[in-house]
C-alpha cells in the first residue's frame, strides 16, 4: 500500500459516440471521452489531486 492514498475514490466518465456508415456493412465510430476523479486521490488535505484524462477512441466495424 502506498502511504497517503485514499482507500476509496470515486470517478466518473463522460462521452459521446458517433457512428458513420461507410458502406452497408462497414461502420466507422468516433468516441470522445473525458474521465475525471470526483474525490481526491490523496488522504492528506494539503494535496487535493483530482486528475482527469481526455481521449478519443476510434473503430471500424463490419456487420454481416
Buried (B, 14 or more C-beta within 10 A) or exposed (E): EEEEBEEEEEBEEEEEEEEEEEEEEEBEEEBBBEBEBEEBBBEEEEEEEEEEEEEEEEEEEEEE
